[in-house]
Amino acid sequence: MGFNNAGVDHLVAKVRASRFDGVIGINIGKNLTTPVEQAVDDYLTCLEKVHAHAHYVTVNISSPNTPGLRNLQFGEHLDGLLSALREAGSRLDRDSGRRVPLAVKIAPDMEAEEVGLVADCLAANAIDAVIATNTTVSCEAVAGLAHADEAGGLSGRPVFEASNAVIRELRRRLPEMPIVGVGGIDSGAAALAKRGGRGRPGRSSIQASSTAARHW
Ligand SMILES: Cc1cc2nc3c(=O)[nH]c(=O)nc-3n(C[C@H](O)[C@H](O)[C@H](O)COP(=O)(O)O)c2cc1C
Protein backbone atom coordinates (compact mmCIF):
# COMPACT_ATOMS: atom_id res chain seq x y z
CA MET A 1 0.00 0.00 0.00
CA GLY A 2 2.73 2.52 0.97
CA PHE A 3 2.05 6.21 1.39
CA ASN A 4 -0.72 7.08 -1.06
CA ASN A 5 0.36 10.40 -2.51
CA ALA A 6 1.59 11.98 -5.71
CA GLY A 7 5.18 12.35 -4.55
CA VAL A 8 7.44 14.98 -3.06
CA ASP A 9 7.59 17.28 -6.11
CA HIS A 10 3.80 17.45 -6.18
CA LEU A 11 3.73 18.20 -2.45
CA VAL A 12 6.28 21.00 -2.80
CA ALA A 13 4.29 22.54 -5.66
CA LYS A 14 1.13 22.47 -3.51
CA VAL A 15 2.88 24.03 -0.51
CA ARG A 16 4.41 26.75 -2.71
CA ALA A 17 0.99 27.57 -4.14
CA SER A 18 -0.67 27.59 -0.73
CA ARG A 19 -1.53 30.81 1.10
CA PHE A 20 -1.51 29.06 4.48
CA ASP A 21 0.64 31.07 6.87
CA GLY A 22 0.62 28.75 9.91
CA VAL A 23 3.22 26.20 10.99
CA ILE A 24 3.94 23.66 8.26
CA GLY A 25 5.32 20.26 9.25
CA ILE A 26 6.16 17.98 6.35
CA ASN A 27 6.13 14.22 6.86
CA ILE A 28 8.67 12.24 4.82
CA GLY A 29 9.05 8.51 4.19
CA LYS A 30 10.50 5.99 1.79
CA ASN A 31 8.85 4.71 -1.39
CA LEU A 32 7.03 1.36 -1.18
CA THR A 33 9.46 -0.21 -3.67
CA THR A 34 12.71 1.04 -2.08
CA PRO A 35 14.45 -1.68 -0.07
CA VAL A 36 15.00 -0.81 3.60
CA GLU A 37 18.77 -0.95 3.00
CA GLN A 38 18.47 1.97 0.56
CA ALA A 39 15.78 3.88 2.42
CA VAL A 40 18.17 6.59 3.52
CA ASP A 41 18.43 7.82 -0.11
CA ASP A 42 14.66 8.40 -0.28
CA TYR A 43 14.63 10.28 3.03
CA LEU A 44 17.58 12.44 1.98
CA THR A 45 15.94 13.25 -1.36
CA CYS A 46 12.75 14.27 0.45
CA LEU A 47 14.58 16.34 3.05
CA GLU A 48 16.54 18.23 0.38
CA LYS A 49 13.32 19.05 -1.46
CA VAL A 50 11.09 20.00 1.46
CA HIS A 51 13.54 21.81 3.73
CA ALA A 52 12.91 25.23 2.21
CA HIS A 53 9.14 24.85 2.59
CA ALA A 54 8.77 23.37 6.08
CA HIS A 55 8.90 24.78 9.58
CA TYR A 56 9.75 21.29 10.79
CA VAL A 57 10.19 17.93 9.10
CA THR A 58 8.81 14.66 10.46
CA VAL A 59 10.79 11.53 9.69
CA ASN A 60 8.13 8.85 9.44
CA ILE A 61 9.54 5.43 10.29
CA SER A 62 6.34 4.09 11.77
CA SER A 63 3.64 3.83 9.11
CA PRO A 64 2.34 0.25 9.18
CA ASN A 65 1.27 0.43 5.53
CA THR A 66 4.73 0.33 3.98
CA PRO A 67 6.15 -3.17 4.47
CA GLY A 68 9.51 -3.11 6.25
CA LEU A 69 9.34 0.59 7.11
CA ARG A 70 9.17 -0.06 10.85
CA ASN A 71 12.47 -1.97 10.64
CA LEU A 72 14.03 1.48 10.35
CA GLN A 73 13.23 2.01 14.03
CA PHE A 74 15.88 -0.41 15.14
CA GLY A 75 19.63 -0.85 15.39
CA GLU A 76 21.97 0.08 12.57
CA HIS A 77 19.13 1.06 10.25
CA LEU A 78 17.98 3.73 12.70
CA ASP A 79 21.41 5.06 13.49
CA GLY A 80 22.43 5.17 9.80
CA LEU A 81 19.22 6.95 8.84
CA LEU A 82 19.27 9.51 11.64
CA SER A 83 22.95 10.36 11.33
CA ALA A 84 22.59 10.93 7.57
CA LEU A 85 19.49 13.08 8.08
CA ARG A 86 21.06 15.07 10.92
CA GLU A 87 24.11 15.82 8.80
CA ALA A 88 22.04 16.82 5.76
CA GLY A 89 19.62 18.82 7.91
CA SER A 90 22.41 20.78 9.58
CA ARG A 91 24.02 21.52 6.20
CA LEU A 92 20.68 22.72 4.78
CA ASP A 93 20.10 24.83 7.91
CA ARG A 94 23.52 26.48 7.51
CA ASP A 95 23.17 27.07 3.76
CA SER A 96 19.68 28.53 4.06
CA GLY A 97 20.12 30.41 7.32
CA ARG A 98 16.89 28.73 8.49
CA ARG A 99 16.80 26.21 11.34
CA VAL A 100 14.32 23.46 10.47
CA PRO A 101 13.90 21.00 13.37
CA LEU A 102 13.81 17.28 12.66
CA ALA A 103 11.16 15.25 14.48
CA VAL A 104 11.03 11.45 14.37
CA LYS A 105 7.65 9.72 14.47
CA ILE A 106 7.60 6.30 16.08
CA ALA A 107 5.20 3.38 16.49
CA PRO A 108 3.29 2.37 19.63
CA ASP A 109 3.99 -1.33 19.15
CA MET A 110 7.25 -1.44 21.09
CA GLU A 111 8.42 -2.83 24.41
CA ALA A 112 9.90 -0.36 26.92
CA GLU A 113 13.37 -1.67 26.18
CA GLU A 114 12.95 -1.00 22.46
CA VAL A 115 11.66 2.50 23.20
CA GLY A 116 14.80 2.99 25.26
CA LEU A 117 17.04 2.03 22.35
CA VAL A 118 15.17 4.42 20.06
CA ALA A 119 15.49 7.16 22.69
CA ASP A 120 19.25 6.65 22.94
CA CYS A 121 19.58 6.88 19.17
CA LEU A 122 17.47 10.06 18.97
CA ALA A 123 19.67 11.69 21.60
CA ALA A 124 22.93 10.47 20.03
CA ASN A 125 21.95 12.03 16.71
CA ALA A 126 20.72 15.33 18.15
CA ILE A 127 17.19 14.86 16.85
CA ASP A 128 15.03 17.83 17.87
CA ALA A 129 11.77 16.15 18.84
CA VAL A 130 9.89 12.87 18.86
CA ILE A 131 6.28 12.33 17.81
CA ALA A 132 4.63 9.44 19.64
CA THR A 133 2.84 7.69 18.17
CA ASN A 134 1.62 6.45 14.82
CA THR A 135 -1.22 3.90 14.52
CA THR A 136 -1.07 0.45 16.14
CA VAL A 137 -1.00 -2.91 14.40
CA SER A 138 -2.36 -4.58 17.53
CA CYS A 139 -5.94 -5.80 17.05
CA GLU A 140 -6.46 -6.48 20.77
CA ALA A 141 -8.72 -3.48 21.33
CA VAL A 142 -11.05 -4.49 18.52
CA ALA A 143 -11.03 -8.27 19.05
CA GLY A 144 -14.33 -9.84 18.11
CA LEU A 145 -15.51 -6.88 16.04
CA ALA A 146 -16.23 -7.09 12.32
CA HIS A 147 -13.08 -6.45 10.22
CA ALA A 148 -10.88 -6.87 13.33
CA ASP A 149 -8.50 -9.13 11.44
CA GLU A 150 -7.90 -6.80 8.52
CA ALA A 151 -4.37 -5.52 8.00
CA GLY A 152 -3.45 -1.88 8.63
CA GLY A 153 -2.98 0.53 11.52
CA LEU A 154 -5.65 1.43 14.06
CA SER A 155 -6.02 5.01 15.26
CA GLY A 156 -8.18 6.53 18.00
CA ARG A 157 -9.04 4.69 21.23
CA PRO A 158 -7.28 1.43 20.26
CA VAL A 159 -3.93 3.25 20.23
CA PHE A 160 -4.48 5.52 23.25
CA GLU A 161 -2.94 3.39 26.03
CA ALA A 162 -0.11 2.02 23.91
CA SER A 163 0.95 5.50 22.81
CA ASN A 164 0.75 6.77 26.41
CA ALA A 165 3.09 3.97 27.51
CA VAL A 166 5.59 4.91 24.81
CA ILE A 167 5.38 8.59 25.80
CA ARG A 168 5.99 7.76 29.48
CA GLU A 169 9.07 5.73 28.61
CA LEU A 170 10.36 8.43 26.26
CA ARG A 171 9.90 11.09 28.93
CA ARG A 172 11.73 8.94 31.47
CA ARG A 173 14.65 8.46 29.09
CA LEU A 174 14.66 11.88 27.44
CA PRO A 175 13.67 14.42 30.11
CA GLU A 176 14.66 17.39 27.94
CA MET A 177 13.38 16.38 24.53
CA PRO A 178 10.12 17.87 23.21
CA ILE A 179 7.57 15.08 22.79
CA VAL A 180 4.52 15.49 20.59
CA GLY A 181 1.86 13.19 22.02
CA VAL A 182 -0.63 11.72 19.55
CA GLY A 183 -3.01 8.78 19.58
CA GLY A 184 -6.64 8.63 20.64
CA ILE A 185 -7.00 12.18 21.93
CA ASP A 186 -10.78 12.58 22.12
CA SER A 187 -11.12 14.82 25.19
CA GLY A 188 -9.25 17.25 27.40
CA ALA A 189 -8.51 14.43 29.85
CA ALA A 190 -7.07 12.29 27.06
CA ALA A 191 -4.88 15.22 25.99
CA LEU A 192 -3.62 15.67 29.57
CA ALA A 193 -2.76 11.96 29.73
CA LYS A 194 -0.18 12.63 27.02
CA ARG A 195 2.03 14.60 29.39
CA GLY A 196 4.09 11.51 30.18
CA GLY A 197 4.43 12.11 33.89
CA ARG A 198 4.20 15.01 36.28
CA GLY A 199 7.04 17.30 37.15
CA ARG A 200 9.17 16.42 34.16
CA PRO A 201 11.12 19.30 32.69
CA GLY A 202 10.77 18.44 28.98
CA ARG A 203 8.32 20.39 26.87
CA SER A 204 5.38 18.57 25.35
CA SER A 205 2.63 19.26 22.88
CA ILE A 206 -0.12 17.20 21.29
CA GLN A 207 -1.60 16.36 17.92
CA ALA A 208 -5.11 15.05 17.49
CA SER A 209 -6.23 13.54 14.23
CA SER A 210 -8.86 10.89 13.59
CA THR A 211 -10.76 10.87 16.86
CA ALA A 212 -10.69 14.63 17.15
CA ALA A 213 -12.01 14.99 13.61
CA ARG A 214 -15.04 12.90 14.57
CA HIS A 215 -15.72 14.37 18.02
CA TRP A 216 -14.78 18.04 17.91
C1 LIG B 1 -6.11 7.58 7.44
C2 LIG B 1 -4.84 7.88 8.21
C3 LIG B 1 -3.73 8.33 7.52
C4 LIG B 1 -2.54 8.59 8.21
N1 LIG B 1 -1.44 9.04 7.50
C5 LIG B 1 -0.28 9.27 8.17
C6 LIG B 1 0.86 9.71 7.47
O1 LIG B 1 0.87 9.90 6.25
N2 LIG B 1 2.00 9.94 8.18
C7 LIG B 1 2.05 9.75 9.54
O2 LIG B 1 3.10 9.97 10.15
N3 LIG B 1 0.98 9.33 10.23
C8 LIG B 1 -0.18 9.09 9.58
N4 LIG B 1 -1.29 8.67 10.28
C9 LIG B 1 -1.20 8.49 11.75
C10 LIG B 1 -1.77 9.70 12.50
O3 LIG B 1 -1.06 10.87 12.17
C11 LIG B 1 -1.72 9.48 14.00
O4 LIG B 1 -0.37 9.31 14.40
C12 LIG B 1 -2.52 8.24 14.44
O5 LIG B 1 -3.71 8.14 13.69
C13 LIG B 1 -2.85 8.27 15.92
O6 LIG B 1 -3.54 9.47 16.25
P1 LIG B 1 -5.15 9.59 16.32
O7 LIG B 1 -5.64 8.48 17.20
O8 LIG B 1 -5.40 10.96 16.89
O9 LIG B 1 -5.64 9.45 14.90
C14 LIG B 1 -2.48 8.40 9.61
C15 LIG B 1 -3.63 7.96 10.31
C16 LIG B 1 -4.79 7.69 9.62
C17 LIG B 1 -6.00 7.19 10.40
The ligand as a Gaussian input file, in Angstrom:
#p B3LYP/6-31G(d) Opt

LIG

0 1
 C       -6.110000       7.584000       7.444000
 C       -4.844000       7.880000       8.209000
 C       -3.732000       8.334000       7.521000
 C       -2.537000       8.592000       8.208000
 N       -1.444000       9.037000       7.502000
 C       -0.283000       9.268000       8.167000
 C        0.861000       9.707000       7.466000
 O        0.869000       9.898000       6.246000
 N        2.005000       9.940000       8.183000
 C        2.055000       9.747000       9.539000
 O        3.102000       9.970000      10.148000
 N        0.975000       9.334000      10.227000
 C       -0.180000       9.092000       9.584000
 N       -1.287000       8.666000      10.284000
 C       -1.196000       8.488000      11.752000
 C       -1.771000       9.701000      12.496000
 O       -1.063000      10.873000      12.172000
 C       -1.717000       9.480000      14.004000
 O       -0.372000       9.312000      14.398000
 C       -2.515000       8.242000      14.436000
 O       -3.714000       8.135000      13.689000
 C       -2.854000       8.268000      15.918000
 O       -3.537000       9.468000      16.249000
 P       -5.151000       9.587000      16.317000
 O       -5.639000       8.477000      17.196000
 O       -5.396000      10.960000      16.886000
 O       -5.636000       9.447000      14.900000
 C       -2.477000       8.399000       9.613000
 C       -3.631000       7.963000      10.308000
 C       -4.791000       7.688000       9.622000
 C       -5.999000       7.193000      10.400000

